[in-house]
Amino acid sequence: MKKNNSFAILFLWMLIGYCGISCSDEREEWTPDTSSEGALMEIYAGLGMETRVSELPSVDSINYLGESGLQHVGLYIYYSDHYEQDDLSEPYIRNLECEIVDGKLVPVTQPGDPDSYKNIFIYDRMTIVAFYPYNPDVPDFTVKADENQYPVTKLNYSEQTYIPYRGETTANPTNAYYVSLTLYPKHTFKMEIILVSENEGDFNDGNPDIKVLPALDPADNTNPAIGTRAKWVDRIIPQPNTGGGMHVRKYITYLWRTDELNLVIDRNEVLFENEDFTLLATERINTVERRVYRYGYNMTTGESFIPTSETLINDAASLQGVNNLASSAVYQVCDIDLAAAGAFTPLSILNSTYDGGGHSIRNLNVTAPRGNEAGLFGQIVGNSIVKEVNLIDPVINVSVSTDTCYVGALCGRVNNILSDDELEALYANISLPPNLSQVVKDAILGELLGQITNTTSQIIACRVENPTITVTGTHARVGAVCGIVGEKPNGDDFYGYVWDTYSLGGSISVNAGNPAANADSLVGGFCGVNEYYITRCFTTMEAAGITTTGYETQDINGTPTQVEVDIWEGFANQGTQFPSGSAIVDCFAVAPDSNSGVSPMNAGSWPSGWVNYTGIWPINVISWTDYSSNSYWYNLGTPGTTDYPTLHWERR
């Protein structure tokens, strides 16, 4: 699992605990310095992943003796320069036994010790490393490789009564007031098998013969060098379909990975089996410690897929529940039909990812904006990504009373400054320890807001089919896919990118019958206004589908006269907020468009920048944005015909 030290992610994981007091033989290793010149460090702990043995179901559990008879955390603090140079021979703090008090990691004290003994002061940039459970007998470290001595594990993991954890972060005197340390399990990897079906009865919930990775971890194994499993499946998580989607079962298991047990998942190896069903791996994987491997299969359609998140979207209710998602990610596991769901509230995500997996969302019906924004997503903000969404037959019919409105079938605004009301709601949703002062809370909010400005939101490899968009409002920015991309208010940069995305057919109408209301309105067959960057995209919306007019003053026979004119571009209007770097590149449209980066759909060939993906399916990667080739297209079709390009996920 990739570590993420952002405040917002840790807020979601943080679990607050209370504890008693215990003793330590290591306390003489460190004497607290209460000099006023130092910065008091507040270390708040969180868990990055649950374990098979459930030794740490919450941060509270760090304090309590489990079956292993072990507890607490061993804390090391180094000068960051030393740690980065692989010199661990002179730690600022060595193996200090710590407990959890009100969510904080603090030194264990003895009865009668002053409260100051629970304080840690720092004076420089420091690297913090912590291990669970505390081991008083660990040898001194001289280099990072020595850290592997700290966790004590058993080779036969069926005898293991705990899983060791490790956490690392950095701090300096300016941010020491709130240091977030996430502890992750060591020596294990996690396998998730996700099954999807229209029929809930297809799942084998109670049969003891459910097996995950049976070849790697056979139940009848007698080789003590490999070890045996305590049980086949550690957890079964049901996710019923409440309307418009499919039922889901998630099967979770954890396996040890040690030098002696070098686990490899080969292509076509059995990942999951029961008496009725077998799921095979699509490619070879050399397992890595602390990683999550996910495989999915739709038992109704026969589709194999690779979920990119723990959080799964499977029906209308779970899709609507994405609203206000912050610093997380979701994956849509199946097609969703919103026909019976009624009016949909546009979604909003912040520093988050929505991965549609190419699964369709049909019959979206938006009748009211989210503020002044409308679409499947009213806005995506910060370092957010919306990718592989297949939006079919959306209907957006909104009336917006605010000064400017932003409407697109997929997204109203691709990155923008948050309103005062949105900032207040964001503040209210932050989960913080109750004992923090208001000054610290305000500082943490400031840190979070710093993750929004100068960020980049992206739409990647999405498809919109037959959108019907009707807007009543002033200063409208409207497009088949998005209303506006990017924003630069007050000198701050909110970058927006749209890559490898297209729209088929549809219609747009703005202030129909009242062209006088269209002063300063901007409409495009793909995007209303591009303020930053759109590339390798196309739209087939015809001129007849864009029924939007306005007035402009023209000189007719020497008399200034109001004349009704079209106020749209076949692809998008190019904005002016980003004078450099802002562009529409290698894009295509059917309706007329004056931008130099937009070519007619009957052009002789696609630009060289349009790249095919030729690998296997499904694709087992952490993020498509990691691919330097950006090869999202599966078939480039035939230029000049209705054989349009299709995306890599369309071959599912």
Buried (B, 14 or more C-beta within 10 A) or exposed (E): BEEBBBBBBBBEBBBBBEBEEBEBEBBEEBEBEEEEEBBEBBBBBBBBBBBBBBBBEBBBBBBBEBEBEBBBBBBBBBBBEBBEEEBBEEBBBBBBBBBBBBBBBBBBBEEEBEEEBBBBBBBEBBBBBBBBBBBEEBEEBEEEEBBEEBBBBEBBBBEBEBBBBBBBBBBBBEBBBBBBBBBBBBBBBBBBBBBBBBEBEBBBEEEEEBBBBBBBBBEEBEEEEBBBBEEBBBEBEEBEBEEBBBBBBBBBBBBBBBEEBEBEBEEEBBBBBBEEBEBBBBBEBEBEBBBBBBBBBBBBBEBBBBBBBBEBBBBBBBBBBBBBBBBBBBBBBBBBBBEEBEEBBBBBBBBBBBBBBBBBBBBBBBBEBBBBBBBBBBBBBBBBBBBBBBBBBBBBBBEBEEEBBBBBBBBBBBBBBBEEEBBEEBBEEBEBBEEBEEEBBEBBBEBBBEBBBEBBBBBBBBBBBBBBBBBBBBBBBBBBBBBBBBBBEEEEBBBBBBBBBBBBBBBBBBBEEEBEBBEEBBBBBBBBBBBBBBBBBBBBBBBEBBBBBBBEEEEEEEEEEEEEEBBBBBBBBBBEBBEEEBBBBBBBBBBBBEBEBBBBBEEEEBBEEBBBBEEEBBBBEEBBBEBEEBBBBBBBBEBEEEEBBBBBBBEB
